[in-house]
Amino acid sequence: MGARARALHWTHQLLTADAANTHALATRAHLLVEQGQPEAALADLARLVQLVPQQATAWFNLGFLQESLGRLDEATRSLARATELDPAMDRAWYGLGLCHIRLAQWDEAVSALQRGTELQPLSPHAWYQLARVHLERGRTAEAQRVLTHLRGFEPKVADQLERETGLLAAGT
């Protein structure tokens, strides 16, 4: 108890001495989110991407927070920037897919989620969302193929998807 408060105090001190301390900005943003101050964290992350515009992780963290706050257009731009800077960042592709889902941009969601599954083939989250998008688009056969694939390595998530949607894996 109190360790986070002390850490927050010291990051404030570091940033008072050097406002361009990128490590302190990233750390303070993380601590501010943990303490329920996402708007203040957002300001730190926005400053961070100004200081290190070529750092994919900074853009990802900004986009992740923007998405969680419902700032979907901003989040989409930030996460897309992260994928431009680091095309192998699977979590940025997944986050981008989630933004597109929330914006009902189905083609873009499929594209982002498929890229995420290529990069991280055993992560069930992107596969799960991909099946949901296929169902939303009325492409049941594609959703069933995804479910069958998911069942092969993550049966609990496949069971959840079946329960929530009534979808059955191909061949069942």
N, C-alpha and C positions, 0 to 999 in steps of 0.2 A: 504494500500500500504506500502510496506517495512517491514511488519510483517514477511513475509516468509524470507526475506533477513536477518533480525535480528535473527530469529530462526535458520537459517542456520549458521550464525556467532556463536551463542551460542553453537550449537551442535559441531562445530569445536573446540571451546574452551574446552568443556567437554571432547571431545575425545583426545585433546592434554594432558589434565590432567590425563585421564584414558582411554587408547586405548581399554580397554575391557568393556566399558560401553555399554551394549547391547541395552538399551533403546535409548541412543544417536545415536548408529549406525542405528537402525531401523528408528528413526525419521529423521536422516540426509538422509538416502536412499529415504524416502518418499519425502522429500523436494527437493532433487536433481532431482528426476523424474519430479516433478511439474515444475522445472525450466529448463527442457529440457536437463538434463545431465544423461541419463540413464546408460551410461558406468560407470560413477563414482558411481552411485547408485548400480550397479551390483557388484562392488568391495566391497562396504559396506555390501551388503547382503551375498556375499560369505564369508566375514569375520564373519558375524553374525552366519551363520550355522556352522562355525568352532568353535565358542565360545559356542553355544548352539545346539549341533547336535541332541538333542532329542526334539527340539521345532518344532512341525508341522507347526505352522504359519510362522516361519522363512523360512522353506523349500518352503511353498506355495508362499510366496512373491518372493523368488528367482525364482521359476519356472514360476510364472506369468510374471515377467519381462523378463526372458529368452524367453518365448513364444512370447511376444510382440516384441522382437528384432529378431525373426526368428531363434533363437538358439534351434531348436526343439528337438534334441537329448538330450541336456543338460536339457531342460525344462521337458522333459518326465521323466528323472531320478529324478529331483528335486520334481516334482509333485507326482511321484510314492512314493518317500520317505515320503512326507507329508501324503499320504494315509496310508502308513505303520504305521506311528506314531500316526495318528488319523484317523482310518477307517470311522469315522462319519463325516469327513470334506467334505461336499457335493461340495463345490466350488473347492476343489482340484480334485475331481473325474471329475467334469465338465471340468476343465482346462486340465486334462489328456486326456479326450475325444477329446478336440479340437486339442491337439498335435497329437494324433493318426489320426484324420481326415486329418490334414495338411500333415501327412506322408503317407497317403493312407493306413493306417493299420486298415482296416474296422472292423475286428473281435474285435480287442482291443478297438476300438472306441465304438462299441456297448456295450461291457462289461463295460467300464468306465461310459458311459452315462446312462446305465441301473442302475448301482449302484447309480449314482447321482439322478436319478428319484425316487429310493427307499428311499433315505435319504431326499429328498426335493420334494415330489410328486406334489406340486402345483407351482413349478417353471417352467415356460414355456420354458425357454431357452434349457434345456437338452432335453426336449421332441421334440422341434423344430429340434435340431441337430440330434436327433435319427431318426426322420422321414427322414431327408435329407440323412443320411447314408444308411438307408434301400433302398431309391430310388437309390442311387449310386450303391448299390449292386444288383439292379434289383428286389428287394423284395417289389413290389408294394402293395400287400395285407397287409404286416406288416406295411408299411408306412401309409396305409389307416387306420389301427387300431389305430396307434399313433395319426393320425390327428383327428379321431373321439373322442378319449380320450381328446385330447387338446381342441377340440371344447366345451367339457363339462365344462371347467373351465376357458378357456382363448380364447374366440371366435375371438378377434382381431388378435391374433397371428396365430390362425388357418386360418383366412381369408388371412393373409399375405402369409402363406405357400401355400395355394391354388393358390393364384395369381402368386407366383414365380415359382411354379412347374407344375401347371395344374392338380394337384392331387385333387381328390374329396374324401370327407369323405365317409366311408363305409355306404351304404344304401342311398346315395344321387344320 
